[in-house]
Amino acid sequence: MSCTTCDTLRAELATAERNGDRSKAVDCRVLLRRHPEHDDVPVEGKAEREAERKGEP
């Protein structure tokens, strides 16, 4: 599955990390997390983040 918005944000994130632009990198991560689900597939890492918040391994 490919989403042009996700692909663009991932590319921007990689560029920001290479350039040491931590602010832009954080912005990209936030936008990726907030991007809606695609075909009932949750955004990457969502389940893991929720488990961490609840203190689960």
C-alpha positions in Angstrom: 0.0 0.0 0.0 1.3 3.4 -0.9 0.1 6.8 0.2 1.7 9.9 -1.5 1.2 12.0 1.7 3.0 9.4 3.8 5.8 9.0 1.2 6.3 12.7 1.1 6.4 13.1 4.9 8.9 10.2 5.2 11.1 11.8 2.6 11.0 15.1 4.4 11.7 13.4 7.6 14.8 11.6 6.2 16.1 14.9 4.7 15.5 16.8 8.0 17.4 14.1 10.0 20.3 14.2 7.5 20.4 18.0 7.8 20.2 18.0 11.6 16.9 19.9 11.5 15.4 18.4 14.6 12.4 20.7 14.6 11.3 19.7 11.0 11.9 16.1 11.9 9.6 16.3 14.9 7.0 18.1 12.7 7.1 15.3 10.2 6.8 12.6 12.8 3.7 14.4 14.3 2.1 14.7 10.9 2.7 11.0 10.1 1.2 10.0 13.4 -1.9 12.2 12.8 -2.3 11.1 9.3 -5.6 9.1 9.0 -5.8 5.4 8.7 -5.6 3.9 5.2 -8.0 1.1 4.3 -8.5 0.2 8.0 -4.8 -0.2 8.5 -3.6 1.9 11.5 -0.8 4.3 11.1 2.6 2.6 11.8 3.5 2.3 15.4 0.1 3.3 16.8 -0.4 0.1 18.7 3.1 0.2 20.1 2.8 3.7 21.3 -0.5 3.0 23.0 1.0 -0.1 24.8 3.9 2.1 26.0 1.5 4.6 27.5 -0.3 1.9 29.4 3.0 0.4 30.6 2.8 -2.8 28.7 6.0 -4.4 27.3 
